[in-house]
Amino acid sequence: MTEVTDQELIAGIAAQDAEALRALYHRHNARVYNTALSYLQDTSDAEEVTQDVFAKAWRAAATFKSESQVTTWLYRITVNTALTALDKRRRQRGIFGALSATRDPPDFYHPGVQLEERETSRALFAAIYRLPPRQKTAFVLSYVEELPRQQVAEVMELTLKAIEGLLMRAKKSLKTYLHAEYPHRG
């Protein structure tokens, strides 16, 4: 028996097949969650975004264009949903007068990081949190999710050259942030 492709699952979802959605969810929920977690740095927010992504996939499956991979489409939905959640979080903090908290990253340890690397990981994710949205997206998809640059370009709907420029600026910004925070590390 051959495995159902992602495209076939999307076609099933477009026809309102809940089993197809369940199969797509089980196949891709970990990557959606990890991407959301890299942005939001909060497990409950990442879980909520994951659910939102698959709800959006359910509603938008009929509009999916087979010109891109389903994973590219899901990453695009995930990035947009995570960025919207970050904006919402920042607006809520601003409303409640915690203006300084809008700039401070959460004290975050990615669950996939080995214990001996946690402090380095915390510093890196704090620096990633401060990146502008497009730099953050290029960096997270390229280096955290380890997507090929061409797929990152497709997710972000940019050229490969634009992705390389964003990555160059992101690395420069990260180096500046990390050097300011940890000058003794060189």
Order of alpha helices (4+ residues) and beta strands (2+ residues): alpha-alpha-alpha-alpha-alpha-alpha-alpha-alpha
